[in-house]
């Protein structure tokens, strides 16, 4: 067989590494309301429920490390009203 095909098959048969350098890892603590306090309220922009991360504008992807500004504002408003 052609050596290039042998190398390609060997690469395809090799399992992926446990961690990929530069890959973002969403650990449970990253979605904890203590880490992102605005997760305590629903998002007015995308409709995500309390405790869930916001989604992209199209709703197809979860935002990885932040929430919409409107959600942060809603959280601040709720916090001020309860004080």
HELIX and SHEET records of a PDB file:
HELIX    1   1 UNK A    3  UNK A   13  1                                  11    
HELIX    2   2 UNK A   28  UNK A   31  5                                   4    
HELIX    3   3 UNK A   37  UNK A   40  5                                   4    
HELIX    4   4 UNK A   69  UNK A   82  1                                  14    
END                                                                             
